[in-house]
Amino acid sequence: MIDDIFGNFQHWFMDSSEPEDIQDDDFLSHHHDVISQDVNSDIDHIPHTDFSGFNIVDDFQHSLDWFIPDNQWDVTDFNGFGEPMENADFWHQQSGQNSCAVVAQISIFESITGVHISEEKACEIAQENGWFDPDIGTRPSDVGKLLNKLGVPTDQKYDGHLEDIADALEKGDRVIVALDANEIWSPMRDANGAAIEQPNGGHAVWVTGIDTQPDGSVKIILNDSGHPDGQMKAIDAVDFLNAWEDYSNFIVVADAPDNTISA
């Protein structure tokens, strides 16, 4: 199945450009909103950005040089990788401002085991182990450690590709990525259809599907705990890739075993 879709949509998966590394000046300019990185240590954090104060769409409402793409998507027409409808049952909206990575992990754990863990309890466990700071968020190097403690193996890396996500979803594994929340919550395009860069807002989401459309376009399906409409949210691939690249295409893959794990 992968080979068939890759043959038809090779341009999505074989992008030769390398994602840019997260820079020090990102931290200095937007340290409340981004994954921050010190050049001498791994201190990346994935905080949740407050969407309520984001007014960039209003600032551009009279411009003809951009547009918000139509993200209408019908799950009944799904024909791709993953199980977005089944995993939608395990979406939870986060209550903490910076707990997106924690909520993504416990949602995935619930989808694998059927065992629910409250956000409060999960944040407590993660904080006790140094994997979560309620004032900052979660370091990418720590995303997956809560799942590991609960018995779910994970792998993580930078410089991921859509092919990595598709391969994981085809196997039944679960995927978390770090990306720019602003560019998926309110995507913008220029007159040529290219995604417009926006102020960085570091965020972690659970990718539940990749779907191909009749017109040849590709949708990325998310369970996004940071947005009230984040359950099974369909994002145009061009916007997803733009947002993901801002955080060096960071990806965590959680292995879904054949047998459920007891808590």
DRENPA-3360 file (N, C-alpha, C; in nm, 2 decimals, always signed):
BEGIN
1 = MIDDIFGN = +0.08/-0.12/+0.00/+0.00/+0.00/+0.00/+0.09/+0.13/+0.00 ~ +0.19/+0.12/+0.08/+0.28/+0.24/+0.08/+0.34/+0.27/-0.05 ~ +0.39/+0.17/-0.12/+0.45/+0.19/-0.25/+0.36/+0.25/-0.35 ~ +0.23/+0.20/-0.34/+0.13/+0.25/-0.44/+0.11/+0.40/-0.42 ~ +0.09/+0.44/-0.29/+0.07/+0.59/-0.27/+0.19/+0.67/-0.29 ~ +0.31/+0.61/-0.25/+0.43/+0.69/-0.28/+0.45/+0.71/-0.43 ~ +0.41/+0.61/-0.51/+0.42/+0.63/-0.65/+0.34/+0.74/-0.71 ~ +0.22/+0.76/-0.65/+0.13/+0.86/-0.70/+0.16/+1.00/-0.64;
9 = FQHWFMDS = +0.22/+1.00/-0.52/+0.24/+1.13/-0.45/+0.38/+1.14/-0.40 ~ +0.47/+1.11/-0.49/+0.62/+1.10/-0.45/+0.67/+1.24/-0.40 ~ +0.61/+1.35/-0.46/+0.66/+1.48/-0.43/+0.64/+1.51/-0.28 ~ +0.54/+1.45/-0.21/+0.52/+1.47/-0.07/+0.62/+1.41/+0.02 ~ +0.68/+1.29/-0.03/+0.76/+1.21/+0.06/+0.91/+1.22/+0.02 ~ +0.94/+1.27/-0.09/+1.08/+1.27/-0.13/+1.14/+1.41/-0.14 ~ +1.10/+1.50/-0.06/+1.15/+1.64/-0.05/+1.29/+1.63/-0.02 ~ +1.38/+1.69/-0.11/+1.52/+1.68/-0.08/+1.57/+1.79/+0.01;
17 = SEPEDIQD = +1.49/+1.89/+0.04/+1.54/+1.99/+0.13/+1.55/+1.94/+0.28 ~ +1.65/+1.99/+0.35/+1.67/+1.95/+0.49/+1.60/+2.05/+0.58 ~ +1.53/+2.00/+0.68/+1.47/+2.09/+0.78/+1.58/+2.17/+0.85 ~ +1.55/+2.30/+0.88/+1.64/+2.39/+0.94/+1.65/+2.35/+1.09 ~ +1.77/+2.36/+1.15/+1.78/+2.34/+1.29/+1.72/+2.45/+1.37 ~ +1.67/+2.42/+1.49/+1.62/+2.52/+1.58/+1.73/+2.61/+1.62 ~ +1.72/+2.74/+1.61/+1.83/+2.83/+1.64/+1.81/+2.90/+1.78 ~ +1.93/+2.94/+1.83/+1.93/+3.02/+1.96/+1.84/+3.14/+1.95;
25 = DDFLSHHH = +1.84/+3.21/+1.84/+1.76/+3.33/+1.84/+1.61/+3.31/+1.84 ~ +1.57/+3.19/+1.81/+1.43/+3.15/+1.83/+1.39/+3.16/+1.98 ~ +1.48/+3.10/+2.06/+1.46/+3.10/+2.20/+1.46/+3.25/+2.25 ~ +1.55/+3.33/+2.21/+1.56/+3.46/+2.26/+1.44/+3.54/+2.22 ~ +1.39/+3.52/+2.10/+1.28/+3.60/+2.05/+1.14/+3.55/+2.10 ~ +1.13/+3.42/+2.11/+0.99/+3.36/+2.14/+1.00/+3.26/+2.25 ~ +1.07/+3.28/+2.36/+1.10/+3.17/+2.45/+0.97/+3.13/+2.52 ~ +0.86/+3.21/+2.52/+0.74/+3.16/+2.58/+0.66/+3.07/+2.48;
33 = DVISQDVN = +0.69/+3.07/+2.35/+0.61/+3.01/+2.26/+0.67/+2.89/+2.18 ~ +0.80/+2.87/+2.19/+0.87/+2.78/+2.10/+0.94/+2.67/+2.17 ~ +0.97/+2.56/+2.10/+1.07/+2.47/+2.15/+1.20/+2.54/+2.15 ~ +1.26/+2.55/+2.26/+1.39/+2.63/+2.28/+1.50/+2.53/+2.29 ~ +1.62/+2.58/+2.23/+1.73/+2.49/+2.23/+1.86/+2.57/+2.26 ~ +1.93/+2.52/+2.37/+2.06/+2.58/+2.40/+2.16/+2.50/+2.32 ~ +2.26/+2.57/+2.26/+2.36/+2.51/+2.17/+2.44/+2.41/+2.24 ~ +2.45/+2.42/+2.37/+2.54/+2.33/+2.45/+2.47/+2.22/+2.53;
41 = SDIDHIPH = +2.34/+2.22/+2.52/+2.27/+2.12/+2.60/+2.13/+2.10/+2.53 ~ +2.07/+1.98/+2.57/+1.94/+1.95/+2.52/+1.83/+2.00/+2.61 ~ +1.79/+2.13/+2.59/+1.69/+2.19/+2.68/+1.57/+2.23/+2.60 ~ +1.53/+2.15/+2.50/+1.42/+2.18/+2.42/+1.29/+2.16/+2.50 ~ +1.19/+2.25/+2.48/+1.06/+2.23/+2.54/+0.95/+2.25/+2.44 ~ +0.84/+2.18/+2.47/+0.73/+2.18/+2.38/+0.61/+2.24/+2.47 ~ +0.60/+2.37/+2.47/+0.48/+2.43/+2.54/+0.36/+2.44/+2.46 ~ +0.25/+2.46/+2.52/+0.12/+2.48/+2.45/+0.11/+2.63/+2.43;
49 = TDFSGFNI = +0.07/+2.68/+2.32/+0.05/+2.82/+2.29/-0.10/+2.86/+2.31 ~ -0.12/+2.97/+2.38/-0.26/+3.02/+2.40/-0.32/+3.07/+2.27 ~ -0.41/+3.00/+2.21/-0.47/+3.04/+2.08/-0.56/+3.16/+2.09 ~ -0.62/+3.18/+2.21/-0.72/+3.28/+2.23/-0.67/+3.42/+2.20 ~ -0.54/+3.44/+2.22/-0.48/+3.58/+2.19/-0.41/+3.59/+2.06 ~ -0.43/+3.49/+1.97/-0.37/+3.50/+1.84/-0.45/+3.56/+1.74 ~ -0.42/+3.68/+1.69/-0.50/+3.76/+1.60/-0.44/+3.79/+1.47 ~ -0.35/+3.70/+1.43/-0.28/+3.73/+1.30/-0.37/+3.73/+1.18;
57 = VDDFQHSL = -0.48/+3.64/+1.19/-0.57/+3.64/+1.08/-0.64/+3.77/+1.06 ~ -0.68/+3.83/+1.17/-0.74/+3.97/+1.16/-0.65/+4.07/+1.10 ~ -0.52/+4.06/+1.13/-0.42/+4.15/+1.08/-0.41/+4.14/+0.93 ~ -0.44/+4.03/+0.87/-0.43/+4.01/+0.73/-0.56/+4.00/+0.65 ~ -0.67/+4.03/+0.72/-0.80/+4.00/+0.67/-0.83/+4.07/+0.54 ~ -0.76/+4.19/+0.51/-0.79/+4.26/+0.39/-0.69/+4.24/+0.28 ~ -0.60/+4.14/+0.31/-0.49/+4.12/+0.21/-0.54/+4.02/+0.10 ~ -0.50/+4.03/-0.02/-0.53/+3.94/-0.13/-0.41/+3.85/-0.15;
65 = DWFIPDNQ = -0.31/+3.85/-0.07/-0.19/+3.78/-0.10/-0.18/+3.64/-0.02 ~ -0.29/+3.61/+0.05/-0.29/+3.48/+0.12/-0.43/+3.43/+0.13 ~ -0.45/+3.31/+0.16/-0.58/+3.26/+0.19/-0.57/+3.14/+0.28 ~ -0.68/+3.11/+0.36/-0.68/+3.00/+0.44/-0.74/+2.88/+0.36 ~ -0.67/+2.77/+0.34/-0.72/+2.66/+0.26/-0.85/+2.60/+0.32 ~ -0.93/+2.54/+0.24/-1.05/+2.47/+0.28/-1.01/+2.34/+0.34 ~ -1.02/+2.32/+0.47/-0.98/+2.19/+0.53/-1.10/+2.10/+0.56 ~ -1.21/+2.12/+0.48/-1.32/+2.02/+0.50/-1.27/+1.88/+0.46;
73 = WDVTDFNG = -1.31/+1.79/+0.54/-1.27/+1.65/+0.53/-1.37/+1.56/+0.58 ~ -1.40/+1.45/+0.51/-1.51/+1.36/+0.56/-1.44/+1.23/+0.59 ~ -1.45/+1.18/+0.71/-1.38/+1.06/+0.75/-1.44/+0.94/+0.68 ~ -1.56/+0.95/+0.63/-1.62/+0.83/+0.56/-1.55/+0.81/+0.43 ~ -1.48/+0.91/+0.38/-1.40/+0.90/+0.25/-1.26/+0.86/+0.28 ~ -1.22/+0.83/+0.40/-1.08/+0.81/+0.44/-1.03/+0.69/+0.36 ~ -0.91/+0.71/+0.30/-0.84/+0.60/+0.22/-0.69/+0.62/+0.23 ~ -0.64/+0.59/+0.34/-0.49/+0.61/+0.36/-0.44/+0.53/+0.48;
81 = FGEPMENA = -0.34/+0.59/+0.54/-0.27/+0.53/+0.65/-0.33/+0.56/+0.79 ~ -0.33/+0.47/+0.88/-0.38/+0.50/+1.01/-0.52/+0.47/+1.04 ~ -0.57/+0.49/+1.16/-0.71/+0.47/+1.20/-0.76/+0.59/+1.27 ~ -0.78/+0.70/+1.20/-0.82/+0.82/+1.27/-0.96/+0.82/+1.34 ~ -1.05/+0.74/+1.28/-1.19/+0.73/+1.34/-1.18/+0.66/+1.47 ~ -1.11/+0.54/+1.47/-1.10/+0.47/+1.59/-1.02/+0.54/+1.70 ~ -0.91/+0.61/+1.66/-0.83/+0.68/+1.76/-0.90/+0.81/+1.81 ~ -1.00/+0.86/+1.73/-1.07/+0.98/+1.78/-1.13/+0.96/+1.91;
89 = DFWHQQSG = -1.17/+0.84/+1.94/-1.24/+0.81/+2.07/-1.14/+0.84/+2.19 ~ -1.01/+0.85/+2.17/-0.92/+0.87/+2.28/-0.86/+1.01/+2.28 ~ -0.92/+1.10/+2.20/-0.88/+1.24/+2.21/-0.92/+1.30/+2.34 ~ -0.84/+1.38/+2.40/-0.87/+1.46/+2.51/-0.82/+1.60/+2.50 ~ -0.90/+1.70/+2.53/-0.85/+1.83/+2.53/-0.78/+1.86/+2.66 ~ -0.66/+1.91/+2.65/-0.58/+1.94/+2.77/-0.63/+2.05/+2.85 ~ -0.62/+2.04/+2.98/-0.66/+2.15/+3.07/-0.54/+2.24/+3.11 ~ -0.42/+2.19/+3.11/-0.30/+2.27/+3.14/-0.25/+2.33/+3.02;
97 = QNSCAVVA = -0.19/+2.45/+3.04/-0.14/+2.53/+2.92/-0.03/+2.46/+2.85 ~ +0.06/+2.39/+2.93/+0.18/+2.34/+2.87/+0.19/+2.19/+2.87 ~ +0.07/+2.12/+2.88/+0.07/+1.97/+2.90/+0.04/+1.90/+2.77 ~ +0.06/+1.96/+2.65/+0.03/+1.89/+2.53/+0.10/+1.76/+2.51 ~ +0.23/+1.75/+2.54/+0.30/+1.63/+2.52/+0.26/+1.52/+2.61 ~ +0.23/+1.56/+2.74/+0.18/+1.46/+2.84/+0.05/+1.41/+2.79 ~ -0.04/+1.49/+2.75/-0.18/+1.45/+2.71/-0.17/+1.36/+2.59 ~ -0.08/+1.39/+2.49/-0.07/+1.31/+2.38/-0.02/+1.17/+2.42;
105 = QISIFESI = +0.07/+1.16/+2.51/+0.12/+1.03/+2.56/+0.01/+0.94/+2.63 ~ -0.07/+1.01/+2.72/-0.17/+0.93/+2.79/-0.29/+0.89/+2.70 ~ -0.31/+0.98/+2.60/-0.42/+0.94/+2.50/-0.38/+0.82/+2.42 ~ -0.25/+0.82/+2.38/-0.20/+0.71/+2.30/-0.20/+0.58/+2.39 ~ -0.16/+0.59/+2.52/-0.16/+0.48/+2.61/-0.30/+0.42/+2.62 ~ -0.40/+0.51/+2.63/-0.54/+0.47/+2.64/-0.58/+0.39/+2.52 ~ -0.54/+0.44/+2.40/-0.58/+0.38/+2.27/-0.52/+0.24/+2.26 ~ -0.40/+0.22/+2.32/-0.34/+0.09/+2.31/-0.39/-0.01/+2.42;
113 = TGVHISEE = -0.42/+0.04/+2.54/-0.45/-0.05/+2.65/-0.59/-0.04/+2.70 ~ -0.66/+0.06/+2.66/-0.80/+0.08/+2.71/-0.80/+0.14/+2.86 ~ -0.68/+0.17/+2.91/-0.67/+0.22/+3.05/-0.66/+0.37/+3.04 ~ -0.75/+0.44/+3.11/-0.75/+0.59/+3.12/-0.67/+0.64/+3.24 ~ -0.58/+0.73/+3.21/-0.50/+0.80/+3.32/-0.53/+0.95/+3.31 ~ -0.57/+1.01/+3.42/-0.61/+1.15/+3.42/-0.48/+1.24/+3.39 ~ -0.51/+1.35/+3.33/-0.41/+1.45/+3.30/-0.33/+1.49/+3.42 ~ -0.41/+1.51/+3.53/-0.35/+1.56/+3.66/-0.25/+1.45/+3.71;
121 = KACEIAQE = -0.29/+1.32/+3.71/-0.20/+1.22/+3.75/-0.08/+1.20/+3.66 ~ -0.10/+1.21/+3.53/+0.01/+1.19/+3.44/+0.11/+1.31/+3.45 ~ +0.06/+1.43/+3.47/+0.15/+1.54/+3.48/+0.23/+1.53/+3.61 ~ +0.17/+1.48/+3.72/+0.23/+1.46/+3.84/+0.35/+1.36/+3.83 ~ +0.32/+1.24/+3.76/+0.42/+1.14/+3.74/+0.54/+1.20/+3.66 ~ +0.50/+1.27/+3.55/+0.60/+1.33/+3.46/+0.69/+1.43/+3.53 ~ +0.62/+1.51/+3.61/+0.70/+1.62/+3.68/+0.79/+1.56/+3.79 ~ +0.74/+1.45/+3.86/+0.83/+1.39/+3.96/+0.95/+1.33/+3.90;
129 = NGWFDPDI = +0.94/+1.29/+3.77/+1.06/+1.23/+3.70/+1.14/+1.32/+3.62 ~ +1.10/+1.45/+3.63/+1.18/+1.55/+3.55/+1.15/+1.56/+3.41 ~ +1.03/+1.50/+3.36/+1.00/+1.50/+3.22/+0.90/+1.61/+3.18 ~ +0.85/+1.69/+3.28/+0.75/+1.79/+3.25/+0.77/+1.90/+3.35 ~ +0.76/+2.02/+3.30/+0.76/+2.14/+3.39/+0.63/+2.22/+3.35 ~ +0.54/+2.24/+3.45/+0.41/+2.30/+3.42/+0.43/+2.44/+3.37 ~ +0.54/+2.51/+3.40/+0.56/+2.65/+3.35/+0.63/+2.65/+3.22 ~ +0.68/+2.54/+3.17/+0.76/+2.54/+3.04/+0.71/+2.44/+2.94;
137 = GTRPSDVG = +0.69/+2.32/+2.99/+0.64/+2.22/+2.90/+0.73/+2.09/+2.91 ~ +0.75/+2.03/+2.80/+0.82/+1.90/+2.79/+0.94/+1.91/+2.69 ~ +1.05/+1.87/+2.73/+1.17/+1.86/+2.64/+1.14/+1.75/+2.54 ~ +1.17/+1.77/+2.41/+1.15/+1.66/+2.31/+1.23/+1.53/+2.35 ~ +1.34/+1.55/+2.42/+1.42/+1.43/+2.46/+1.34/+1.35/+2.56 ~ +1.24/+1.41/+2.63/+1.16/+1.35/+2.73/+1.03/+1.30/+2.68 ~ +0.99/+1.33/+2.56/+0.86/+1.29/+2.50/+0.87/+1.13/+2.47 ~ +0.79/+1.06/+2.53/+0.79/+0.91/+2.52/+0.83/+0.85/+2.65;
145 = KLLNKLGV = +0.89/+0.92/+2.74/+0.94/+0.86/+2.86/+0.82/+0.82/+2.96 ~ +0.72/+0.89/+2.95/+0.60/+0.86/+3.03/+0.54/+0.73/+2.97 ~ +0.53/+0.72/+2.84/+0.49/+0.59/+2.78/+0.58/+0.48/+2.81 ~ +0.71/+0.50/+2.81/+0.80/+0.40/+2.85/+0.78/+0.34/+2.99 ~ +0.75/+0.44/+3.08/+0.73/+0.40/+3.22/+0.60/+0.31/+3.23 ~ +0.51/+0.34/+3.14/+0.38/+0.27/+3.14/+0.39/+0.14/+3.06 ~ +0.51/+0.11/+3.00/+0.53/-0.02/+2.94/+0.52/-0.01/+2.79 ~ +0.51/+0.11/+2.73/+0.50/+0.12/+2.58/+0.64/+0.17/+2.53;
153 = PTDQKYDG = +0.71/+0.09/+2.45/+0.84/+0.13/+2.39/+0.82/+0.25/+2.29 ~ +0.91/+0.34/+2.28/+0.91/+0.45/+2.19/+1.05/+0.47/+2.12 ~ +1.05/+0.53/+2.01/+1.17/+0.58/+1.94/+1.15/+0.72/+1.90 ~ +1.25/+0.80/+1.90/+1.24/+0.94/+1.86/+1.36/+0.99/+1.78 ~ +1.33/+1.09/+1.70/+1.44/+1.14/+1.62/+1.40/+1.28/+1.56 ~ +1.50/+1.35/+1.52/+1.48/+1.47/+1.44/+1.49/+1.43/+1.29 ~ +1.46/+1.53/+1.20/+1.47/+1.51/+1.06/+1.38/+1.40/+1.01 ~ +1.26/+1.39/+1.06/+1.17/+1.29/+1.01/+1.11/+1.33/+0.88;
161 = HLEDIADA = +1.04/+1.23/+0.81/+0.98/+1.25/+0.68/+0.83/+1.20/+0.69 ~ +0.75/+1.24/+0.60/+0.61/+1.18/+0.60/+0.62/+1.03/+0.58 ~ +0.72/+0.98/+0.51/+0.73/+0.84/+0.49/+0.75/+0.77/+0.63 ~ +0.82/+0.83/+0.72/+0.83/+0.77/+0.86/+0.70/+0.76/+0.93 ~ +0.62/+0.87/+0.91/+0.48/+0.87/+0.97/+0.40/+0.76/+0.91 ~ +0.40/+0.76/+0.77/+0.31/+0.66/+0.70/+0.35/+0.52/+0.73 ~ +0.48/+0.49/+0.74/+0.53/+0.36/+0.78/+0.48/+0.32/+0.92 ~ +0.49/+0.41/+1.01/+0.45/+0.38/+1.15/+0.30/+0.35/+1.15;
169 = LEKGDRVI = +0.22/+0.44/+1.09/+0.08/+0.42/+1.09/+0.04/+0.29/+1.02 ~ +0.11/+0.25/+0.92/+0.08/+0.13/+0.85/+0.10/+0.01/+0.94 ~ +0.19/+0.02/+1.03/+0.22/-0.09/+1.12/+0.13/-0.09/+1.24 ~ +0.05/+0.02/+1.26/-0.04/+0.03/+1.37/+0.03/+0.10/+1.49 ~ +0.15/+0.16/+1.47/+0.21/+0.23/+1.57/+0.15/+0.37/+1.59 ~ +0.18/+0.44/+1.70/+0.13/+0.57/+1.72/+0.24/+0.68/+1.70 ~ +0.20/+0.80/+1.66/+0.30/+0.90/+1.62/+0.27/+1.03/+1.69 ~ +0.37/+1.09/+1.76/+0.37/+1.22/+1.81/+0.47/+1.31/+1.74;
177 = VALDANEI = +0.43/+1.43/+1.70/+0.53/+1.52/+1.64/+0.53/+1.65/+1.71 ~ +0.64/+1.73/+1.70/+0.65/+1.86/+1.75/+0.64/+1.96/+1.63 ~ +0.55/+2.06/+1.64/+0.53/+2.15/+1.53/+0.49/+2.29/+1.58 ~ +0.47/+2.38/+1.48/+0.43/+2.52/+1.51/+0.27/+2.52/+1.52 ~ +0.22/+2.54/+1.63/+0.07/+2.54/+1.65/+0.00/+2.65/+1.56 ~ +0.06/+2.76/+1.55/+0.00/+2.87/+1.47/-0.02/+2.83/+1.33 ~ +0.07/+2.75/+1.27/+0.06/+2.72/+1.13/-0.03/+2.60/+1.10 ~ -0.08/+2.54/+1.20/-0.19/+2.44/+1.18/-0.32/+2.49/+1.23;
185 = WSPMRDAN = -0.32/+2.58/+1.33/-0.45/+2.63/+1.38/-0.51/+2.74/+1.29 ~ -0.42/+2.82/+1.23/-0.46/+2.92/+1.14/-0.37/+2.93/+1.02 ~ -0.37/+2.83/+0.93/-0.27/+2.83/+0.82/-0.30/+2.94/+0.72 ~ -0.19/+2.99/+0.66/-0.20/+3.10/+0.57/-0.12/+3.07/+0.45 ~ -0.17/+3.12/+0.33/-0.10/+3.10/+0.21/-0.08/+3.23/+0.13 ~ +0.03/+3.24/+0.05/+0.05/+3.35/-0.04/-0.03/+3.33/-0.17 ~ -0.01/+3.42/-0.26/-0.09/+3.42/-0.39/-0.05/+3.30/-0.47 ~ +0.07/+3.24/-0.44/+0.11/+3.12/-0.52/+0.08/+2.99/-0.45;
193 = GAAIEQPN = +0.01/+3.00/-0.33/-0.03/+2.88/-0.26/+0.07/+2.83/-0.17 ~ +0.18/+2.90/-0.15/+0.29/+2.86/-0.06/+0.25/+2.90/+0.09 ~ +0.28/+2.81/+0.18/+0.25/+2.84/+0.32/+0.33/+2.96/+0.37 ~ +0.27/+3.04/+0.45/+0.33/+3.16/+0.50/+0.38/+3.13/+0.64 ~ +0.51/+3.17/+0.67/+0.56/+3.16/+0.80/+0.49/+3.25/+0.90 ~ +0.47/+3.20/+1.02/+0.40/+3.27/+1.13/+0.49/+3.26/+1.26 ~ +0.45/+3.35/+1.36/+0.53/+3.34/+1.48/+0.52/+3.20/+1.54 ~ +0.64/+3.15/+1.58/+0.64/+3.01/+1.63/+0.57/+2.99/+1.76;
201 = GGHAVWVT = +0.49/+2.88/+1.76/+0.42/+2.84/+1.88/+0.44/+2.69/+1.90 ~ +0.54/+2.65/+1.98/+0.58/+2.51/+2.00/+0.46/+2.43/+2.05 ~ +0.44/+2.31/+2.00/+0.33/+2.23/+2.03/+0.36/+2.08/+2.00 ~ +0.29/+1.99/+2.06/+0.30/+1.84/+2.03/+0.16/+1.79/+2.00 ~ +0.15/+1.71/+1.90/+0.02/+1.65/+1.86/+0.04/+1.51/+1.82 ~ -0.07/+1.43/+1.83/-0.08/+1.29/+1.79/-0.13/+1.28/+1.65 ~ -0.05/+1.23/+1.56/-0.08/+1.21/+1.42/-0.15/+1.08/+1.40 ~ -0.28/+1.08/+1.36/-0.36/+0.95/+1.36/-0.38/+0.90/+1.21;
209 = GIDTQPDG = -0.35/+0.99/+1.11/-0.38/+0.94/+0.98/-0.31/+1.03/+0.87 ~ -0.29/+0.97/+0.76/-0.25/+1.04/+0.63/-0.35/+1.00/+0.53 ~ -0.42/+1.09/+0.46/-0.52/+1.06/+0.37/-0.50/+1.13/+0.24 ~ -0.52/+1.05/+0.13/-0.51/+1.11/-0.01/-0.65/+1.15/-0.06 ~ -0.65/+1.27/-0.12/-0.78/+1.32/-0.17/-0.79/+1.29/-0.32 ~ -0.91/+1.29/-0.38/-0.93/+1.27/-0.52/-0.86/+1.36/-0.61 ~ -0.83/+1.49/-0.56/-0.76/+1.59/-0.64/-0.61/+1.57/-0.64 ~ -0.56/+1.47/-0.56/-0.42/+1.45/-0.55/-0.36/+1.51/-0.43;
217 = SVKIILND = -0.43/+1.59/-0.36/-0.38/+1.65/-0.24/-0.38/+1.55/-0.12 ~ -0.31/+1.58/-0.02/-0.29/+1.50/+0.10/-0.33/+1.57/+0.23 ~ -0.41/+1.50/+0.31/-0.45/+1.55/+0.44/-0.37/+1.47/+0.55 ~ -0.33/+1.55/+0.65/-0.27/+1.49/+0.77/-0.38/+1.50/+0.88 ~ -0.41/+1.39/+0.95/-0.52/+1.38/+1.04/-0.46/+1.38/+1.18 ~ -0.50/+1.47/+1.27/-0.44/+1.49/+1.40/-0.55/+1.47/+1.51 ~ -0.50/+1.42/+1.63/-0.57/+1.44/+1.75/-0.49/+1.55/+1.83 ~ -0.54/+1.67/+1.83/-0.47/+1.78/+1.89/-0.53/+1.82/+2.02;
225 = SGHPDGQM = -0.46/+1.80/+2.13/-0.52/+1.83/+2.26/-0.53/+1.98/+2.29 ~ -0.46/+2.06/+2.21/-0.45/+2.20/+2.24/-0.56/+2.28/+2.18 ~ -0.65/+2.22/+2.11/-0.75/+2.30/+2.04/-0.88/+2.24/+2.06 ~ -0.99/+2.32/+2.09/-1.12/+2.26/+2.12/-1.18/+2.18/+2.01 ~ -1.13/+2.21/+1.88/-1.18/+2.13/+1.77/-1.07/+2.03/+1.72 ~ -0.99/+1.99/+1.81/-0.87/+1.91/+1.77/-0.89/+1.76/+1.75 ~ -1.01/+1.72/+1.77/-1.04/+1.57/+1.75/-1.05/+1.54/+1.61 ~ -0.96/+1.45/+1.56/-0.96/+1.41/+1.42/-0.96/+1.53/+1.33;
233 = KAIDAVDF = -0.87/+1.62/+1.35/-0.85/+1.75/+1.27/-0.77/+1.72/+1.15 ~ -0.83/+1.76/+1.03/-0.76/+1.74/+0.90/-0.68/+1.86/+0.86 ~ -0.55/+1.85/+0.83/-0.47/+1.96/+0.80/-0.41/+1.93/+0.66 ~ -0.41/+2.03/+0.57/-0.34/+2.01/+0.44/-0.19/+1.98/+0.47 ~ -0.14/+1.89/+0.39/+0.00/+1.84/+0.40/+0.09/+1.96/+0.39 ~ +0.07/+2.05/+0.30/+0.16/+2.17/+0.29/+0.17/+2.25/+0.42 ~ +0.06/+2.26/+0.49/+0.06/+2.34/+0.61/+0.12/+2.26/+0.72 ~ +0.09/+2.13/+0.73/+0.16/+2.04/+0.83/+0.31/+2.04/+0.81;
241 = LNAWEDYS = +0.36/+2.02/+0.69/+0.50/+2.02/+0.67/+0.57/+2.15/+0.70 ~ +0.50/+2.26/+0.67/+0.55/+2.39/+0.71/+0.56/+2.41/+0.86 ~ +0.46/+2.36/+0.93/+0.46/+2.37/+1.08/+0.57/+2.27/+1.14 ~ +0.57/+2.15/+1.09/+0.66/+2.05/+1.14/+0.81/+2.09/+1.12 ~ +0.84/+2.14/+1.00/+0.98/+2.18/+0.97/+1.03/+2.29/+1.07 ~ +0.94/+2.37/+1.12/+0.99/+2.47/+1.22/+1.05/+2.41/+1.34 ~ +1.02/+2.29/+1.37/+1.08/+2.22/+1.48/+1.16/+2.09/+1.44 ~ +1.23/+2.11/+1.33/+1.33/+2.01/+1.28/+1.27/+1.88/+1.26;
249 = NFIVVADA = +1.14/+1.87/+1.23/+1.07/+1.75/+1.19/+1.09/+1.64/+1.30 ~ +1.07/+1.68/+1.43/+1.09/+1.59/+1.54/+0.97/+1.50/+1.55 ~ +1.00/+1.37/+1.57/+0.90/+1.26/+1.57/+0.92/+1.16/+1.68 ~ +0.82/+1.12/+1.74/+0.83/+1.01/+1.84/+0.73/+0.90/+1.79 ~ +0.78/+0.78/+1.78/+0.69/+0.66/+1.74/+0.68/+0.57/+1.86 ~ +0.55/+0.54/+1.90/+0.52/+0.45/+2.01/+0.48/+0.32/+1.95 ~ +0.54/+0.21/+1.99/+0.51/+0.08/+1.94/+0.38/+0.03/+2.00 ~ +0.29/-0.02/+1.91/+0.16/-0.07/+1.96/+0.17/-0.23/+1.96;
257 = PDNTISA = +0.19/-0.29/+2.07/+0.21/-0.43/+2.08/+0.08/-0.51/+2.04 ~ +0.09/-0.63/+2.01/-0.03/-0.71/+1.97/-0.12/-0.73/+2.09 ~ -0.06/-0.74/+2.21/-0.14/-0.77/+2.33/-0.14/-0.64/+2.41 ~ -0.25/-0.61/+2.47/-0.26/-0.49/+2.55/-0.17/-0.51/+2.68 ~ -0.13/-0.39/+2.73/-0.04/-0.38/+2.85/-0.13/-0.35/+2.97 ~ -0.10/-0.43/+3.07/-0.18/-0.40/+3.20/-0.11/-0.28/+3.27 ~ -0.19/-0.19/+3.32/-0.14/-0.07/+3.39/-0.07/-0.11/+3.52;
% end
